[in-house]
Amino acid sequence: MMHIARAQIKKEAKEKLRGHWGEAILVGLLPFLVLFFTEAAAINQAMATMKANPNAASAASDSTNLLARSLLLNASAGTSSVQNILLDLLATLLMASTALGFLSLWRREPDQMNPFLRSLIGFRPEYIGGLIVNYIVLSLIGYIPSLIGAIGDKLWIDVLMSIAFICVVIIQIGFSQTYYIYHDAVDAGHGNIFQALKLSWQLMSGFKWQYFVLQLSFIGWSLLTLFLGMLPYLWIYPYMSMTYAGFYTQLKEYKPDLLNPAVSKK
């Protein structure tokens, strides 16, 4: 069985961050600021919103990441579903773009670059269209359990919804490398988001459980932010993002024949 050593990747991530922590914190600062201020605003608005409408925050449950949920919760009072979708899209694009920024930081390509510009790599014209399509595809998949749950409240529906939720998690993990692959493919002149989705699924074959466990290994750090406030997030987020970039790098080394045709320059 193919195996990627979590401890080794985390060690390498720390080594790459050594001497570059300031730059890494700045790369992750934009999503941190958005998260911090939306969380603060959400706490204030949630109390008033729940008094007026206890179900107003339910839209946040459809989101696929913490930042997007925060944005949706902040927007739940008096905003339309279209606005919620746009906020969710913005949050997801921001997280994907920052992930690409940390991938470039892992590779030091380029070695010198404004940290804020590095965090906004995904918003470049050559990438943004594909990332939006990726968001649409994953969002449609993510809504499946909710659609099943809307059928009714019978036991078999609850069981089916639980099974669908597990399947969605597996699918999302399988597609977790899509934006990395798409970034490399675009740079090589082979940009196709649907091909990137396919390659991500193939690349993650045999590694989905390892990636899931890698995500679980950061739970302790995430809990730390709950007890100590959002400040530790400034250090934790770069560490996590660099580790995920390292995981992708290791995957490419395990399956060079799979990705080389797609990410090799013409």
Residue frames as qw, qx, qy, qz and C-alpha x, y, z in Angstrom:
[[0.000, 0.886, 0.464, 0.000, 0.00, 0.00, 0.00],
 [0.370, 0.516, -0.030, 0.772, 1.26, 3.45, -0.94],
 [0.479, -0.724, -0.402, 0.292, 1.84, 5.65, 2.07],
 [0.232, 0.699, -0.085, 0.671, 2.60, 9.33, 2.60],
 [0.532, -0.281, -0.556, 0.573, 4.21, 10.03, 5.96],
 [0.152, -0.912, -0.310, -0.223, 2.27, 12.82, 7.66],
 [0.580, -0.724, 0.021, 0.374, 5.05, 13.53, 10.13],
 [0.592, -0.054, 0.353, 0.723, 7.59, 13.94, 7.34],
 [0.185, 0.661, 0.434, 0.583, 5.38, 16.35, 5.38],
 [0.346, -0.912, -0.215, -0.050, 4.68, 18.42, 8.49],
 [0.653, -0.507, 0.147, 0.543, 8.39, 18.51, 9.29],
 [0.471, 0.208, 0.411, 0.752, 9.20, 19.68, 5.78],
 [0.026, -0.833, -0.405, -0.376, 6.44, 22.30, 5.97],
 [0.490, -0.841, -0.065, 0.221, 7.99, 23.69, 9.16],
 [0.635, -0.243, 0.297, 0.670, 11.43, 23.71, 7.54],
 [0.314, 0.483, 0.453, 0.681, 10.13, 25.66, 4.55],
 [0.217, -0.898, -0.308, -0.227, 8.42, 28.12, 6.87],
 [0.649, -0.552, -0.059, 0.521, 11.57, 28.65, 8.93],
 [0.341, -0.265, 0.224, 0.874, 12.86, 32.11, 8.13],
 [0.088, -0.211, -0.533, -0.815, 9.71, 32.88, 6.10],
 [0.089, -0.502, -0.805, 0.304, 7.04, 32.99, 8.81],
 [0.075, 0.515, 0.153, -0.840, 6.41, 36.69, 8.31],
 [0.244, 0.207, -0.580, -0.749, 5.81, 36.22, 4.60],
 [0.214, -0.227, -0.938, -0.150, 3.62, 33.16, 5.20],
 [0.017, -0.516, -0.641, 0.568, 1.49, 35.00, 7.76],
 [0.194, 0.457, -0.099, -0.863, 0.95, 37.82, 5.27],
 [0.226, 0.030, -0.808, -0.543, -0.05, 35.34, 2.56],
 [0.275, -0.407, -0.871, -0.008, -2.73, 33.97, 4.89],
 [0.047, -0.215, -0.400, 0.889, -3.66, 37.33, 6.39],
 [0.343, -0.032, -0.312, -0.886, -6.47, 38.22, 3.98],
 [0.595, -0.302, -0.680, -0.303, -8.64, 35.16, 4.71],
 [0.406, -0.257, -0.659, 0.579, -7.80, 35.59, 8.40],
 [0.065, 0.102, 0.161, -0.980, -9.08, 39.17, 8.39],
 [0.503, -0.143, -0.467, -0.713, -12.23, 38.20, 6.53],
 [0.597, -0.269, -0.755, 0.038, -12.81, 35.32, 8.94],
 [0.290, -0.182, -0.550, 0.762, -12.10, 37.42, 12.03],
 [0.196, 0.071, 0.067, -0.976, -14.39, 40.31, 11.14],
 [0.573, -0.151, -0.535, -0.602, -17.21, 38.14, 9.81],
 [0.531, -0.254, -0.774, 0.234, -17.07, 35.95, 12.92],
 [0.129, -0.178, -0.439, 0.871, -17.19, 39.03, 15.14],
 [0.371, 0.015, -0.169, -0.913, -20.09, 40.48, 13.18],
 [0.560, -0.161, -0.743, -0.330, -21.86, 37.11, 13.11],
 [0.335, -0.241, -0.762, 0.499, -21.80, 36.83, 16.89],
 [0.109, 0.213, 0.259, -0.936, -23.47, 40.23, 17.23],
 [0.479, 0.078, -0.362, -0.796, -26.02, 39.61, 14.50],
 [0.405, -0.094, -0.903, -0.109, -26.82, 36.02, 15.43],
 [0.056, -0.273, -0.729, 0.625, -28.31, 37.01, 18.77],
 [0.340, 0.347, 0.109, -0.867, -30.65, 39.55, 17.20],
 [0.442, 0.184, -0.653, -0.586, -31.40, 37.34, 14.22],
 [0.281, -0.118, -0.950, 0.067, -32.35, 34.29, 16.27],
 [0.140, 0.337, 0.583, -0.726, -34.76, 36.36, 18.33],
 [0.447, 0.409, -0.094, -0.790, -36.48, 37.58, 15.19],
 [0.848, 0.316, -0.260, -0.338, -36.17, 34.37, 13.16],
 [0.696, -0.470, 0.542, -0.016, -34.70, 31.22, 14.74],
 [0.855, 0.223, 0.425, 0.197, -34.18, 29.62, 11.32],
 [0.313, 0.930, -0.114, -0.154, -32.32, 32.52, 9.74],
 [0.164, -0.712, 0.663, 0.164, -28.90, 30.92, 10.12],
 [0.861, 0.062, 0.501, -0.064, -29.90, 27.62, 8.52],
 [0.680, 0.725, -0.105, -0.026, -28.44, 28.62, 5.16],
 [0.066, -0.786, 0.613, -0.043, -24.98, 28.44, 6.68],
 [0.757, -0.206, 0.615, -0.080, -25.26, 24.66, 6.97],
 [0.834, 0.527, 0.164, 0.002, -24.94, 24.32, 3.19],
 [0.204, 0.884, -0.420, -0.009, -21.43, 25.74, 3.13],
 [0.949, 0.129, -0.243, 0.154, -18.37, 23.51, 2.66],
 [0.601, 0.167, -0.385, 0.680, -15.78, 25.41, 4.71],
 [0.365, -0.557, -0.491, 0.561, -15.49, 27.41, 7.91],
 [0.115, -0.229, 0.093, 0.962, -14.88, 30.76, 6.22],
 [0.224, -0.247, -0.611, -0.718, -17.85, 30.32, 3.92],
 [0.399, -0.564, -0.722, 0.049, -20.10, 29.34, 6.83],
 [0.295, -0.460, -0.308, 0.779, -18.97, 32.43, 8.70],
 [0.033, 0.058, -0.315, -0.947, -19.76, 34.65, 5.74],
 [0.331, -0.376, -0.720, -0.479, -23.16, 33.05, 5.31],
 [0.393, -0.566, -0.641, 0.338, -24.02, 33.34, 8.99],
 [0.191, -0.351, -0.098, 0.912, -23.01, 36.98, 8.92],
 [0.177, 0.030, -0.432, -0.884, -25.21, 37.50, 5.89],
 [0.097, -0.333, -0.936, -0.055, -28.16, 35.44, 7.10],
 [0.040, 0.620, 0.535, -0.572, -30.14, 38.38, 8.45],
 [0.320, 0.788, 0.196, -0.488, -32.11, 39.97, 5.67],
 [0.060, 0.538, -0.615, -0.573, -30.00, 38.96, 2.67],
 [0.836, 0.315, -0.092, -0.441, -31.20, 37.04, -0.36],
 [0.920, -0.088, 0.360, 0.130, -30.10, 33.55, -1.34],
 [0.670, 0.672, -0.010, 0.316, -28.29, 35.08, -4.32],
 [0.054, -0.867, 0.376, -0.321, -26.19, 37.19, -1.99],
 [0.766, -0.456, 0.444, -0.094, -25.46, 34.14, 0.13],
 [0.912, 0.277, 0.216, 0.210, -24.29, 32.21, -2.91],
 [0.430, 0.810, -0.162, 0.364, -22.05, 35.09, -3.98],
 [0.358, -0.778, 0.442, -0.266, -20.56, 35.30, -0.49],
 [0.896, -0.187, 0.401, 0.017, -19.99, 31.56, -0.46],
 [0.787, 0.546, 0.070, 0.279, -18.36, 31.78, -3.90],
 [0.138, 0.879, -0.302, 0.343, -16.09, 34.63, -2.79],
 [0.601, -0.622, 0.469, -0.176, -15.05, 32.77, 0.35],
 [0.935, 0.046, 0.334, 0.111, -14.33, 29.55, -1.52],
 [0.638, 0.696, -0.042, 0.327, -12.33, 31.35, -4.22],
 [0.121, -0.872, 0.373, -0.294, -10.35, 33.17, -1.57],
 [0.760, -0.433, 0.482, -0.060, -9.45, 29.94, 0.20],
 [0.893, 0.309, 0.250, 0.213, -8.51, 28.24, -3.09],
 [0.404, 0.845, -0.143, 0.321, -6.43, 31.22, -4.17],
 [0.358, -0.787, 0.457, -0.210, -4.60, 31.31, -0.86],
 [0.902, -0.146, 0.400, 0.062, -3.90, 27.57, -1.18],
 [0.754, 0.562, 0.085, 0.328, -2.28, 28.26, -4.55],
 [0.027, 0.910, -0.284, 0.300, -0.31, 31.05, -2.92],
 [0.631, -0.582, 0.505, -0.088, 1.09, 28.62, -0.38],
 [0.920, 0.212, 0.274, 0.184, 1.89, 26.15, -3.15],
 [0.503, 0.770, -0.111, 0.376, 4.00, 28.83, -4.83],
 [0.304, -0.817, 0.407, -0.273, 5.56, 29.58, -1.44],
 [0.899, -0.231, 0.371, 0.033, 6.40, 25.88, -1.00],
 [0.822, 0.376, 0.221, 0.366, 8.11, 25.91, -4.38],
 [0.296, -0.641, 0.106, 0.701, 9.53, 29.43, -3.98],
 [0.298, 0.229, 0.617, 0.691, 8.19, 30.23, -7.45],
 [0.482, 0.667, -0.296, 0.485, 8.78, 33.08, -7.76],
 [0.594, -0.132, -0.536, 0.586, 11.24, 33.38, -4.91],
 [0.091, -0.248, -0.282, 0.922, 10.40, 37.05, -4.32],
 [0.147, -0.480, -0.622, -0.601, 6.77, 38.17, -4.57],
 [0.302, -0.312, 0.240, -0.868, 4.46, 40.50, -2.68],
 [0.092, 0.068, 0.946, -0.304, 2.69, 38.25, -0.12],
 [0.467, 0.424, 0.415, -0.656, -0.72, 39.76, -0.82],
 [0.540, 0.491, -0.428, -0.533, -0.31, 39.24, -4.57],
 [0.161, 0.219, -0.962, -0.019, 0.79, 35.68, -3.83],
 [0.269, 0.221, 0.812, -0.468, -2.44, 35.07, -1.88],
 [0.528, 0.564, 0.207, -0.600, -4.49, 36.36, -4.83],
 [0.106, -0.294, 0.809, 0.498, -2.92, 34.15, -7.50],
 [0.261, 0.338, 0.904, 0.034, -6.21, 32.34, -8.04],
 [0.267, 0.776, 0.371, -0.435, -7.94, 35.57, -9.07],
 [0.087, -0.426, 0.544, 0.717, -5.77, 35.94, -12.16],
 [0.645, 0.368, -0.129, -0.657, -7.76, 35.75, -15.43],
 [0.485, 0.323, -0.783, -0.218, -6.16, 32.47, -16.47],
 [0.158, -0.001, -0.933, 0.322, -7.29, 30.71, -13.26],
 [0.323, 0.065, 0.434, -0.838, -10.47, 32.36, -12.04],
 [0.672, 0.120, -0.320, -0.658, -12.86, 30.86, -14.60],
 [0.617, 0.076, -0.783, -0.013, -11.83, 27.30, -13.84],
 [0.118, 0.005, -0.748, 0.653, -12.00, 27.87, -10.09],
 [0.493, 0.063, 0.163, -0.852, -15.55, 29.19, -10.43],
 [0.742, 0.098, -0.518, -0.414, -16.56, 26.08, -12.40],
 [0.436, 0.084, -0.834, 0.327, -14.91, 23.93, -9.73],
 [0.188, 0.001, 0.534, -0.824, -16.96, 25.74, -7.07],
 [0.661, 0.082, -0.131, -0.735, -20.19, 25.13, -8.99],
 [0.685, 0.111, -0.705, -0.145, -19.47, 21.42, -9.44],
 [0.323, 0.020, -0.801, 0.503, -18.56, 20.83, -5.79],
 [0.319, 0.002, 0.345, -0.883, -21.47, 22.95, -4.55],
 [0.725, 0.043, -0.338, -0.599, -23.97, 20.93, -6.58],
 [0.631, 0.040, -0.766, 0.118, -22.49, 17.73, -5.16],
 [0.135, 0.061, -0.656, 0.740, -22.54, 19.19, -1.65],
 [0.476, -0.055, 0.108, -0.871, -26.25, 20.00, -1.86],
 [0.544, -0.029, -0.775, -0.319, -27.27, 16.38, -2.49],
 [0.267, -0.216, -0.842, 0.415, -27.77, 15.44, 1.22],
 [0.178, 0.246, 0.315, -0.899, -29.88, 18.57, 1.77],
 [0.506, 0.106, -0.435, -0.737, -32.05, 17.75, -1.23],
 [0.484, -0.121, -0.866, -0.043, -32.59, 14.22, 0.10],
 [0.145, -0.231, -0.688, 0.673, -33.42, 15.59, 3.55],
 [0.299, 0.134, 0.004, -0.945, -36.02, 17.91, 2.03],
 [0.408, -0.127, -0.794, -0.433, -38.06, 14.89, 0.93],
 [0.688, -0.553, -0.275, -0.380, -39.32, 14.29, 4.45],
 [0.226, -0.637, 0.599, -0.430, -38.41, 13.20, 7.97],
 [0.972, -0.100, -0.074, -0.202, -38.87, 9.44, 7.74],
 [0.696, -0.544, 0.439, 0.164, -36.20, 7.13, 9.13],
 [0.806, 0.226, 0.403, 0.371, -35.18, 5.72, 5.75],
 [0.341, 0.884, 0.059, 0.314, -34.70, 9.25, 4.45],
 [0.374, -0.869, 0.322, -0.040, -32.44, 10.07, 7.40],
 [0.804, -0.230, 0.481, 0.262, -30.40, 6.93, 6.71],
 [0.670, 0.556, 0.319, 0.374, -30.18, 7.77, 3.01],
 [0.073, 0.972, -0.072, 0.210, -29.16, 11.33, 3.83],
 [0.583, -0.692, 0.412, 0.108, -26.40, 10.06, 6.14],
 [0.804, 0.080, 0.468, 0.357, -25.10, 7.74, 3.44],
 [0.462, 0.796, 0.203, 0.334, -25.21, 10.59, 0.92],
 [0.220, -0.953, 0.205, -0.045, -23.28, 12.83, 3.32],
 [0.709, -0.425, 0.493, 0.270, -20.52, 10.23, 3.68],
 [0.710, 0.405, 0.434, 0.381, -20.39, 9.84, -0.10],
 [0.207, 0.953, 0.062, 0.211, -20.14, 13.61, -0.54],
 [0.449, -0.809, 0.360, 0.119, -17.22, 13.77, 1.91],
 [0.760, -0.099, 0.536, 0.354, -15.43, 11.02, -0.03],
 [0.551, 0.678, 0.346, 0.343, -16.08, 12.79, -3.34],
 [0.024, -0.992, 0.075, -0.099, -14.87, 16.14, -2.00],
 [0.592, -0.605, 0.472, 0.247, -11.68, 14.52, -0.71],
 [0.743, 0.214, 0.519, 0.365, -11.21, 12.90, -4.11],
 [0.386, 0.789, 0.251, 0.406, -11.49, 16.30, -5.78],
 [0.447, -0.843, -0.065, 0.293, -9.38, 18.10, -3.14],
 [0.542, -0.342, 0.366, 0.675, -6.33, 18.41, -5.40],
 [0.495, 0.685, 0.488, 0.218, -8.24, 19.93, -8.33],
 [0.095, 0.994, 0.005, -0.043, -7.11, 23.54, -7.95],
 [0.462, -0.622, 0.521, 0.357, -3.47, 22.53, -7.56],
 [0.599, 0.147, 0.689, 0.382, -3.63, 20.40, -10.70],
 [0.358, 0.841, 0.388, 0.113, -5.56, 23.07, -12.60],
 [0.159, -0.933, 0.200, 0.254, -2.98, 25.69, -11.63],
 [0.472, -0.420, 0.656, 0.413, -0.10, 23.54, -12.89],
 [0.548, 0.403, 0.680, 0.273, -2.00, 22.55, -16.04],
 [0.233, 0.949, 0.206, -0.051, -2.81, 26.17, -16.92],
 [0.245, -0.822, 0.400, 0.324, 0.82, 27.13, -16.44],
 [0.481, -0.187, 0.767, 0.382, 1.77, 24.28, -18.78],
 [0.296, 0.272, -0.426, -0.811, -0.77, 25.37, -21.39],
 [0.277, -0.153, -0.919, -0.235, -3.16, 22.47, -20.81],
 [0.214, 0.021, 0.526, -0.823, -5.77, 24.19, -18.65],
 [0.531, -0.238, -0.596, -0.553, -9.05, 22.28, -18.44],
 [0.396, -0.373, 0.512, -0.665, -10.93, 22.24, -15.14],
 [0.919, -0.030, 0.036, -0.391, -12.88, 19.06, -15.94],
 [0.785, 0.337, -0.476, 0.208, -9.66, 17.27, -16.80],
 [0.063, 0.480, -0.600, 0.636, -8.24, 18.57, -13.51],
 [0.712, -0.261, 0.287, -0.585, -11.23, 17.14, -11.63],
 [0.961, 0.148, -0.201, -0.119, -10.69, 13.77, -13.30],
 [0.581, 0.443, -0.539, 0.420, -6.95, 13.81, -12.57],
 [0.269, -0.493, 0.503, -0.656, -7.56, 14.79, -8.95],
 [0.890, -0.156, 0.137, -0.407, -9.82, 11.77, -8.49],
 [0.910, 0.271, -0.285, 0.130, -7.22, 9.50, -10.07],
 [0.295, 0.573, -0.523, 0.557, -4.39, 11.09, -8.12],
 [0.433, -0.430, 0.469, -0.638, -6.22, 10.61, -4.82],
 [0.920, -0.025, -0.298, -0.253, -7.00, 6.96, -5.54],
 [0.818, -0.036, -0.454, 0.352, -5.44, 5.05, -2.65],
 [0.349, 0.128, -0.357, 0.857, -4.79, 8.24, -0.66],
 [0.344, -0.618, -0.294, -0.643, -8.26, 9.46, 0.36],
 [0.740, -0.581, -0.333, 0.061, -8.09, 7.95, 3.83],
 [0.646, -0.119, -0.159, 0.737, -4.57, 9.29, 4.39],
 [0.077, 0.404, 0.118, 0.904, -5.72, 12.78, 3.40],
 [0.548, -0.644, -0.346, -0.408, -8.72, 12.50, 5.72],
 [0.771, -0.446, -0.281, 0.356, -6.47, 11.48, 8.61],
 [0.450, 0.146, -0.040, 0.880, -4.13, 14.37, 7.75],
 [0.214, -0.579, -0.206, -0.759, -7.07, 16.75, 8.08],
 [0.722, -0.597, -0.332, -0.109, -8.05, 15.16, 11.40],
 [0.723, -0.120, -0.279, 0.621, -4.51, 15.66, 12.69],
 [0.165, 0.318, -0.047, 0.932, -5.12, 19.42, 12.72],
 [0.443, -0.677, -0.513, -0.288, -8.20, 19.23, 14.96],
 [0.605, -0.506, -0.335, 0.516, -6.13, 19.96, 18.05],
 [0.298, -0.032, 0.093, 0.949, -4.77, 23.12, 16.47],
 [0.193, -0.485, -0.474, -0.709, -8.27, 24.17, 15.43],
 [0.554, -0.661, -0.504, 0.040, -9.54, 23.68, 18.98],
 [0.514, -0.263, -0.192, 0.793, -6.69, 25.87, 20.17],
 [0.042, 0.264, 0.239, 0.934, -8.15, 28.78, 18.20],
 [0.453, -0.615, -0.523, -0.379, -11.47, 28.26, 19.99],
 [0.651, -0.583, -0.362, 0.325, -9.88, 28.48, 23.44],
 [0.481, -0.376, 0.015, 0.792, -7.33, 31.21, 22.72],
 [0.284, 0.789, 0.085, -0.539, -9.24, 33.24, 20.16],
 [0.778, 0.617, 0.117, 0.023, -8.42, 33.69, 16.49],
 [0.035, -0.888, 0.438, 0.132, -4.84, 34.92, 17.00],
 [0.568, -0.326, 0.733, 0.185, -3.21, 31.43, 16.82],
 [0.733, 0.550, 0.399, -0.037, -4.90, 31.07, 13.42],
 [0.251, 0.907, -0.294, -0.166, -2.25, 33.42, 12.01],
 [0.142, -0.566, 0.808, 0.079, 0.36, 30.70, 12.63],
 [0.618, 0.068, 0.770, -0.144, -1.81, 27.61, 12.25],
 [0.674, 0.651, 0.203, -0.283, -3.24, 28.47, 8.83],
 [0.339, 0.755, -0.534, -0.174, 0.16, 28.81, 7.07],
 [0.287, -0.366, 0.881, -0.084, 1.31, 25.58, 8.71],
 [0.668, 0.292, 0.642, -0.238, -1.78, 23.69, 7.54],
 [0.602, 0.748, 0.001, -0.278, -1.68, 25.18, 4.05],
 [0.150, 0.698, -0.688, -0.128, 1.99, 24.40, 3.56],
 [0.452, -0.160, 0.869, -0.124, 1.37, 20.83, 4.74],
 [0.704, 0.492, 0.450, -0.245, -1.41, 20.38, 2.19],
 [0.445, 0.804, -0.326, -0.221, 0.87, 21.79, -0.52],
 [0.121, -0.527, 0.841, 0.010, 3.47, 19.24, 0.55],
 [0.649, 0.134, 0.717, -0.217, 0.89, 16.45, 0.36],
 [0.677, 0.690, 0.091, -0.240, 0.14, 17.40, -3.26],
 [0.201, 0.764, -0.602, -0.116, 3.85, 17.45, -4.03],
 [0.371, -0.285, 0.879, -0.092, 4.22, 13.94, -2.60],
 [0.726, 0.393, 0.494, -0.272, 1.23, 12.71, -4.59],
 [0.544, 0.773, -0.233, -0.227, 2.83, 13.94, -7.81],
 [0.006, 0.610, -0.792, -0.019, 6.00, 12.04, -6.97],
 [0.561, -0.021, 0.801, -0.208, 4.02, 8.85, -6.33],
 [0.621, 0.516, 0.590, 0.013, 2.17, 9.08, -9.66],
 [0.132, -0.537, 0.323, 0.768, 4.43, 10.97, -12.10],
 [0.148, 0.107, 0.808, 0.560, 3.04, 9.21, -15.17],
 [0.068, 0.691, 0.715, -0.085, -0.47, 10.39, -14.34],
 [0.027, -0.902, -0.207, 0.378, 0.23, 14.11, -14.12],
 [0.417, -0.382, 0.407, 0.717, 3.29, 14.67, -16.28],
 [0.281, 0.376, 0.655, 0.593, 1.36, 14.75, -19.60],
 [0.078, -0.851, -0.501, -0.137, -1.07, 17.32, -18.15],
 [0.323, -0.919, -0.025, 0.225, 1.36, 19.61, -16.33],
 [0.623, -0.179, 0.363, 0.670, 4.36, 19.45, -18.67],
 [0.172, 0.714, -0.046, -0.677, 4.81, 22.60, -20.70],
 [0.779, 0.570, 0.260, -0.004, 4.12, 22.45, -24.41]]
